[in-house]
Amino acid sequence: LLINSLLDLSKVDANKLILQETTANLHSLMKRLLAAFESSAKIQDIQVRLNYIAKVPLTIQIDTGKFEIIINNLLSNALKFTPKGGKIDVQVQTIQKQIEIKVRDTGKGIPSEDLPFIFDRYFQTKQVHQTLEGGTGIGLALCKEYAKLFKGDITATSVLGQGSSFTLVFPLKETTVAIPAESEISPLIDNKEIDLLPTISIPMEQKDKANLLIVEDNKDMRLYIQSILSDTFQCYAVENGQIAWDWLNDATKIQPDIIISDLMMPFLDGFELLEKIKANDQWRTIPFIMLTARSTKADRLKALTIGIDDYIAKPFDAEELHVRVTTLLQNHLARKIQSQISLSPPDKGESKEITFKAVTAADIDWLHEVTEKIKEHIGDSDLTLLSIAHKMAISERHLRRRISEITGMNAGGYLKEIKLQQARHFLESKAYKSVAEVGYAVGFNTPNYFTKIYKARFGRLPSTYF
C-alpha cells in the first residue's frame, strides 16, 4: 500500500525500520504467495511456474510481511508487463548459506537506459513507448530497502523485447522449529479434500460458534485463509463450487454461517455458486464473500447484482480479510438473534420461543428500492431515516421495522453501511482525489470520523487507496 510504503521509506531514512522475524516454512510460503496470483495469471493466459530446488521442508527465520511485499511486487510487475501467452518462472534455491529467489518473465523488457535506475525512488521512464502504467516508482525502491534490511540485495537484468529477471539474495537463517506440512493439516474425507480445523467459539456475548465454508480450488490458498481465520472461526474448506453446493444440500454436513469463495474454479465457479445460493430461500441470507483477481467494474457490478455481500481482491491483506469476515458474521448472527424475534414480552410464567421469518424475494426487491433511494441522496449530510421513509411513502417506524426484519441491522446501521459501501466504490475507482472528498461525497462532514469507521468496517484506512 502506497501510504505504508512511504512510511517505511521514511523509517529507512531515519534508521528506524526494523525486522520482525517469525518462523516460516519457505516452500509453503512460496507456494502460497504464488497461489494469490494464480487467478490473475489464468485471466491473462500466462503460465506461472515455481521451480523449488531447495530443501523440503526448510524452516527459516524471516520477516514474512516484508518478504511478501518483495515477492508480491515482483510477481505483480511480471504479470503487468508479460503479454498473453507468456511465462513467469520463479526459482528458489539455497547457495551455500544464502537463499536465492529469481523471478523471470517473457515480457517486453526494460530499456537499457532505464535499467540502472529502476530501484531509485520515484523513477519514471522517459521512453515514449515504455510507460510504467501508472506506477509510482515506490515499489521496487522499497523492495531494495527491504533486501538490504535482510542483509541481502536485489538486482535485475533485462533484454528489451525478451523479458526481465529479478534476483533476490539474502542470508539463510535456518531453524529447527517444526512446522506442519500441508499433508498433515489437510485430510481426505469421502475422496474429496476437506480441510477441518478445531471448533472455536467466536468472541461474542452469545458465544455462538461460527461455521465458515471456504471454497477455493488452490490448496495453498485454502490453507492460508484457514491460517488467518482459524483462531476465531470453525473452518471447513472444499475445492470448488460444485462440492460446496453438494455440501449445502447434504443434511449430514454442518451448515455454514458465512461463505468465502474464489471466483475462478472448475465445475462450478464463484458466480454460479452465488447465483444458486441467492436463488434459494433457505440459504440466500448466508453472507457471501468473493475472493477474486478480477476487479473490473463489470465483475463487481455482476457480483453485486447477484447479491454478493462483499468482495476482496487477490492478493489480499490478512487483517482486512479477518475484519471483513468478522463484521459480516456479526451482522448475520445479529439477524438470527435480534431481528426475527418477536419484540413483545412474554406473559408472566410463560417461556419465550424464538421464531424466524423467512426473507423472500419480495423483501430483497423492497430493500433494493430503499438502497437506491439512499444512493440518490447519499451526499446529503442531512439525509435521515424520516426523509427516506417519505420517499418510500411509508412511516419511519415501518421503514425501521422492515429493514431490521430483512437485514438483522437497525435502520441507522444499514444507512451507514450503504454509505461505507459507496465510499469503498469511490475509493477503488479513484473517483476523488482525497479521503475528505470521498467522505463528503457519501455524507460524512468529518473526515476523521469517516476514516475511523471505514477502518473499523473494512480493515484498512481509506488513505491507503491513494
Secondary structure, DSSP 8 states (H G I E B T S, - for coil): -HHHHHHHHHHHHTT------EEEEHHHHHHHHHHTTHHHHHHTT-EEEEEE-S-SS-EEEE-HHHHHHHHHHHHHHHHHHS-TT-EEEEEEEEETTEEEEEEEE-S----TTTGGGTTSTT-----TT---TT--S-HHHHHHHHHHHTT-EEEEEEETTTEEEEEEEEE--B-------HHHH--EETTEE-EE------SSTT----EEEEE-S-HHHHHHHHHHHTTTSEEEEESSHHHHHHHHT-TTS---SEEEEESS-SSS-HHHHHHHHHT-TTTTTS-EEEEES---HHHHHHHHHHT-SEEEESS--HHHHHHHHHHHHHHHHHIIIIITS--S---TT-----------HHHHHHHHHHHHHHHHTTT-TT--HHHHHHHTTS-HHHHHHHHHHHHSS-HHHHHHHHHHHHHHHHHHTT-SSSHHHHHHHTT-S-HHHHHHHHHHHHSS-GGGG-
